[in-house]
């Protein structure tokens, strides 16, 4: 991923350049990145969040990934139906949260 964010005081995400956060891209799950990219390409916000971010900053490979998005459940279902390799993702422990409810992939 070439764009990284953190929340500002206003709640809006702020992008942090790669050389500032120094996260090793080899520690990212290709499937978690694919989920966020697919949602972003469909016009939604989608970010890897939670403990995975903490682990990545510490240089530790996360055991699972959480993705937060503003996409609705029906939107993710429509997107996943159109993507042959979206769901299920057999080697990805990834939860997608929309409106506070998780959907496991």
C-alpha positions as a Markdown table, in Angstrom:
| # | Residue | x | y | z |
|---|---|---|---|---|
| 1 | Unk | 0.0 | 0.0 | 0.0 |
| 2 | Unk | 1.4 | 3.4 | -0.8 |
| 3 | Unk | -1.0 | 5.5 | 1.2 |
| 4 | Unk | -1.2 | 5.3 | 5.0 |
| 5 | Unk | -3.4 | 7.4 | 7.3 |
| 6 | Unk | -4.1 | 8.4 | 10.9 |
| 7 | Unk | -7.0 | 10.3 | 12.3 |
| 8 | Unk | -6.6 | 14.0 | 12.8 |
| 9 | Unk | -8.4 | 16.0 | 15.6 |
| 10 | Unk | -11.3 | 16.6 | 13.2 |
| 11 | Unk | -11.6 | 12.8 | 12.7 |
| 12 | Unk | -10.6 | 13.0 | 9.0 |
| 13 | Unk | -7.8 | 10.6 | 8.0 |
| 14 | Unk | -4.4 | 12.1 | 7.2 |
| 15 | Unk | -2.0 | 10.3 | 4.9 |
| 16 | Unk | 1.4 | 9.4 | 6.3 |
| 17 | Unk | 4.3 | 8.9 | 3.7 |
| 18 | Unk | 6.0 | 5.5 | 3.7 |
| 19 | Unk | 9.4 | 6.9 | 4.8 |
| 20 | Unk | 7.7 | 8.4 | 7.9 |
| 21 | Unk | 6.0 | 5.2 | 9.2 |
| 22 | Unk | 8.6 | 2.7 | 8.0 |
| 23 | Unk | 6.1 | -0.3 | 7.9 |
| 24 | Unk | 7.6 | -3.3 | 6.2 |
| 25 | Unk | 5.2 | -4.1 | 3.3 |
| 26 | Unk | 6.2 | -7.8 | 3.5 |
| 27 | Unk | 4.4 | -7.9 | 6.8 |
| 28 | Unk | 1.1 | -6.9 | 5.2 |
| 29 | Unk | -1.5 | -9.6 | 4.2 |
| 30 | Unk | -1.9 | -9.5 | 0.5 |
| 31 | Unk | -5.6 | -10.3 | 1.0 |
| 32 | Unk | -6.2 | -7.6 | 3.5 |
| 33 | Unk | -4.5 | -5.1 | 1.1 |
| 34 | Unk | -6.7 | -6.4 | -1.8 |
| 35 | Unk | -9.8 | -6.0 | 0.3 |
| 36 | Unk | -8.9 | -2.3 | 1.1 |
| 37 | Unk | -7.9 | -1.6 | -2.5 |
| 38 | Unk | -11.0 | -3.2 | -3.9 |
| 39 | Unk | -13.2 | -1.1 | -1.6 |
| 40 | Unk | -11.3 | 2.1 | -2.3 |
| 41 | Unk | -11.5 | 1.5 | -6.1 |
| 42 | Unk | -15.2 | 1.2 | -5.7 |
| 43 | Unk | -15.3 | 4.6 | -4.1 |
| 44 | Unk | -15.3 | 3.8 | -0.4 |
| 45 | Unk | -12.9 | 4.5 | 2.4 |
| 46 | Unk | -11.2 | 1.4 | 3.7 |
| 47 | Unk | -8.3 | 1.0 | 6.0 |
| 48 | Unk | -6.4 | -1.6 | 7.9 |
| 49 | Unk | -7.0 | -0.8 | 11.6 |
| 50 | Unk | -6.6 | -2.0 | 15.2 |
| 51 | Unk | -3.9 | -4.4 | 16.5 |
| 52 | Unk | -2.5 | -5.1 | 13.1 |
| 53 | Unk | -1.5 | -1.5 | 12.8 |
| 54 | Unk | 0.2 | -1.6 | 16.2 |
| 55 | Unk | 2.0 | -4.8 | 15.3 |
| 56 | Unk | 3.1 | -3.4 | 11.9 |
| 57 | Unk | 4.5 | -0.2 | 13.5 |
| 58 | Unk | 6.5 | -2.5 | 15.9 |
| 59 | Unk | 7.8 | -4.6 | 13.1 |
| 60 | Unk | 5.7 | -7.7 | 14.1 |
| 61 | Unk | 3.7 | -9.7 | 11.6 |
| 62 | Unk | 0.1 | -9.4 | 12.6 |
| 63 | Unk | -1.9 | -12.7 | 13.2 |
| 64 | Unk | -5.0 | -11.1 | 11.7 |
| 65 | Unk | -6.2 | -7.9 | 10.1 |
| 66 | Unk | -9.2 | -5.7 | 10.7 |
| 67 | Unk | -10.5 | -3.5 | 7.9 |
| 68 | Unk | -12.7 | -0.5 | 8.7 |
| 69 | Unk | -14.9 | 0.9 | 5.8 |
| 70 | Unk | -17.8 | 3.2 | 5.2 |
| 71 | Unk | -19.2 | 0.7 | 2.7 |
| 72 | Unk | -22.6 | -0.8 | 3.6 |
| 73 | Unk | -23.1 | -4.5 | 4.0 |
| 74 | Unk | -25.0 | -4.6 | 0.7 |
| 75 | Unk | -22.2 | -2.7 | -1.0 |
| 76 | Unk | -19.6 | -5.2 | 0.1 |
| 77 | Unk | -21.8 | -8.1 | -1.0 |
| 78 | Unk | -22.2 | -6.5 | -4.4 |
| 79 | Unk | -18.4 | -5.9 | -4.7 |
| 80 | Unk | -17.6 | -9.4 | -3.5 |
| 81 | Unk | -20.0 | -11.0 | -6.0 |
| 82 | Unk | -18.1 | -9.3 | -8.8 |
| 83 | Unk | -14.7 | -10.3 | -7.7 |
| 84 | Unk | -13.8 | -14.0 | -8.2 |
| 85 | Unk | -11.0 | -13.9 | -5.7 |
| 86 | Unk | -12.6 | -11.8 | -3.0 |
| 87 | Unk | -14.6 | -14.1 | -0.7 |
| 88 | Unk | -13.9 | -16.4 | 0.8 |
| 89 | Unk | -10.2 | -15.7 | 1.1 |
| 90 | Unk | -8.8 | -19.0 | 2.5 |
| 91 | Unk | -5.5 | -17.7 | 3.8 |
| 92 | Unk | -6.7 | -14.4 | 5.2 |
| 93 | Unk | -7.9 | -13.9 | 8.8 |
| 94 | Unk | -9.6 | -10.6 | 8.0 |
| 95 | Unk | -12.7 | -8.9 | 9.5 |
| 96 | Unk | -14.3 | -6.1 | 7.6 |
| 97 | Unk | -16.2 | -3.7 | 9.9 |
| 98 | Unk | -19.0 | -1.6 | 8.5 |
| 99 | Unk | -21.2 | 0.4 | 10.7 |
| 100 | Unk | -19.7 | -1.4 | 13.7 |
| 101 | Unk | -20.6 | -4.9 | 12.6 |
| 102 | Unk | -17.9 | -7.4 | 11.6 |
| 103 | Unk | -17.9 | -9.6 | 8.5 |
| 104 | Unk | -15.3 | -12.3 | 8.5 |
| 105 | Unk | -13.2 | -13.1 | 5.3 |
